[in-house]
Amino acid sequence: MVVVCQGRRSAYGYNFLGLMRFTVASTKPLAPGKATIKFDFAYDGGGPGQGGMGTLFVNDQKVAEGRIEHTQAGMFSADETADVGIDLGTPVVEAIGSDAKSKFTGKISKVTVEVKEMKAPEKAAADKGQAAAAKRKAMSD
């Protein structure tokens, strides 16, 4: 996942295992100067890998909303990266790429990732899905 600004428009991109890509993008350009960009994902629940609704905010004003149909149900690969200002792994947004040419050259003052606690039914379903994945992996080894 990545929050990006291309052509002065803020956007959020999610790459689902290289099979599908989802984008939530504003239609209006960012104003010059400092901005606070926030992305909120409201998970559907009901077990691992479900989708949800993504909402993009600029300075606490909703600028875009869109559906993300699938999410990664288990662990991410060990060779993928978690980057800020540059994407060094598999590109989330193909048009931007994943090398030094895509590096953001402005200033990022702060990045905050907030993970909210799952409700009991969602946690039970996630635990069950992770246990099943671990069992399948053990059987394939």
N, C-alpha and C positions, 0 to 999 in steps of 0.2 A: 504494500500500500504506500501511497505517497500523496502528499498535498503539494500541488505545484501551482506555479503562476506562469502562464505562457501567453505571450501577446498581451500582457498586463491583465489577463483574466485569471481569477483564482479557480482552482479545480482540484478534485480528489480522484485519484485513479486506484483501482484495485485489480491486480492481476491474479486470477484464479488458476493457479498451476500451469500457466501458459496456455490454457484451453479457452478461457474467456476473459475478457477485460471489461470492466465497468467504470464509467466515468460520471461524476457529478460535477458540473461546471457552471459557473456564473455566465451570464450573457453580457454583463457590463464590465468594463475595465476597472481595475483598481485605481483609486485616486493617488496621485503622487504623495509620498511621505510614508510615515509609519502606519502600519495596520496590524490588527490582531485577527488572525484567521483561525477558525475553529471548525472541526469536523465532528459531527455526532452520528454515531451508528446505533440505531435502535434494532437490536437483534430480535428476530421472530421467536426464538426459543424453539422448544420441541425436539431438542437433540443437537448433536454436533453437525456442522456443515450446512445449517440452514441459512437463509438469507435475512435481509432486513432492509430498513429504509435509512439512507444516508442524507444528512442535511449539512450544508456548508454555510457558515456564517462569516461575515466580514464586519468587524467592529460591532459585534452582537446583533447584526441585522441579517436575517436569512436571505441568501442570494441564490441558492439552488437546492434542489431536493431530487433524489432519484433512488430507484430500487437497485439493490445488489442481490442477485438471485441466489448465489452460492458463496459460502465462505470455507476456508481451509478447515477441515474437521479434526485434524491431528497436528502433529509437529511439522515445522517447516524444515527444509533441508539444512544440513550443517554447513553447506558451502554458500548459502545465500547471505546477504549482508543487510544490516540495519543502518541506513545512512541518513544524514541530514545535509541537504544542500547539493548532493551528488548521488547518483545511483551507480554503484560499482558492481552490482550483481546482475541478474536477469532484469532487463528493463521493464518497469511497470507500464510506462507510456512509451510505446515504440517510437513515436515521432520525436521524443526528446532524447532517447538513447540511454546508454549506460556507461559512459566513459568521461574522460576529463573535459570533453567539449560540452557536456551537459551541466557542468558545475555552475551552481548559483554564485554570482560574484558580489551580491549585495550583503547586507548584514542581517543575520538571524540572531535576535537578542535572546530568545528563549524558546524552548520546545518543551511542552508538557504533554505527557501521555497519562491519561486517567483511565484505569480499568475498574469498572464498577463490579461489585460482588454479584454473583449469579444467585438467582432465587433457587430455593431447594429443589423444585422439580427439574429446572434447567441443569443444575449441577449434577443431579443423579443421572440424567440422560447423557451428559458429557462424560461422566466417570464410566458409565457403561460402554460408551463408544470407544473410549481410550483403552479400556480393558480388552475389548474385542480386537482392536487394532494390535495391541501388544501380543495377544494370543496368536493372531494370524502371522505376525512377524516371527514369533518363536517357532511356529510350525514350519515356516519357510526356511529357517536357518539350518 
